Amino acid sequence: MKLSQSFVKTLRDAPKDETAKSAKYLVRAGYVHKELAGVYDFLPLGLKTLRNIENIIREELNRAGCNELQMTALQNPDSWQKTERWNSDRMDIWFKTELSAGGELGLGPTHEEPGTAMMKDYIKSYKDLPANFYQFQTKFRNELRAKSGIMRTREFLMKDLYSFNTNKEEHDKFYHLIEEVYKKIYSRVGLSDCTYQTFASGGAFSKYSHEFQTVLPVGEDTIYYNADKSIVLNEEVLNDEVLADLGVKREELESTKAAEVGNIFSLGYKFSKPLDLSYTDQDGKKQLVYMGSYGIGVSRVMGVIAEKFADDKGLVWPEEIAPYRYYLVAIGENAEKKAEELEKQYSELILLDNRNMRPGEKFADSELMGIPYRLVISDKTLEKNSAELTARKTGEQKLLTLDELVAILSKV
């Protein structure tokens, strides 16, 4: 990508209506554009970053044998009425709209109901189980207070996965599989050292659910953890019964603020019973399907990463999710020709700043945008057949020969 071909411009001043560090930098660096409170457009760099996170999640889920599909955002009230979640008194985050011919539709905040109703057409016998599906879907939630940029919004990209099993034992095996999948995902996006699987409330249908919480000073949750962080729990379940259950004492726990980046639930029969999702077992008897759900807010994860790693100069993206790996600046006529050649050959890796601006301005933008490495090729470095490489995270600099650079680019 060449920056001269992009309509996006970086901003020197932070937007006055944003308070979170991540939101300020994402707007200033040209990753997102704010439509209104809690609603953001993802610009070219932002969309590429979002898609990189999405693809990591997709790769790990597919590797675990999960099936991707795409469901509708518009919601038929029927299945929601059967679970008693259509009424806004029961679930106050609905966005609803009226049809011109009469009647209401909703914009999906989650997809347990339509997913369960859909699977009635595909699950009839024990031979059809186990089954699962996931999607990347734009969700709509009428949050009372959207805040912290893309970390808490009214419209957001979510990965939601649903599992369907014959019984709890079969479900538990899949549940534990997804626990490990999530750990791989958070490792790949750069959050493994600061993200913990956390005991949380299971609601009315299981004793516990599990959240994945990233330690973050501006996080909305408070988590408690023991010395080796082998036990981590959300403040909402901090009581004597839970402490006894987990074999830990209150005085052994410390607390910190954190942001939820994923959750997994054992749903049991909460949705299969009212929607009559059942199968015929080996004895010919009708049995309810045992369900689970597993969510990751993809755009929220992007916001958490931006907030977690940004410094006083701008964003700092982990390599695997950055929109580009290298920010290339050329100084001098011959250097510009060489830079054009490299960008053309490695266009997925290189963001070429070929704008008519001073090198210092380009360097500042490279730091603001958080691209992992800055490459500088000048007529002076070309005399040594080399390029200067600077790591955004550490500031470490080194000189590479062009052959070494090409070898690195080709390997990536």
Secondary structure by P-SEA (a helix, b strand, c coil): cccccccbbbbcccccccccaaaaaaaaaccccccccccccccaaaaaaaaaaaaaaaaaaaaaccccccccccccaaaaaaacccccccccccbbbbbccbbbbbcccccaaaaaaaaccccccccccccccccccbbbbbccccccccccccbbbbbbbbbbcccaaaaaaaaaaaaaaaaaaaaaaccccccccccccccccccbbbbbccccccccbbbbbccccccccccccccaaaaaaaccccccbbbbbbbbccccccccccccccccbbbbccccbbbbbbbbbbbbaaaaaaaaaaaaccccccccccccccccccbbbbccaaaaaaaaaaaaacccccccccccccaaaaaaaaaaacccbbbbbcaaaaaacbbbbbbccccbbbbbcaaaaaaaaaac
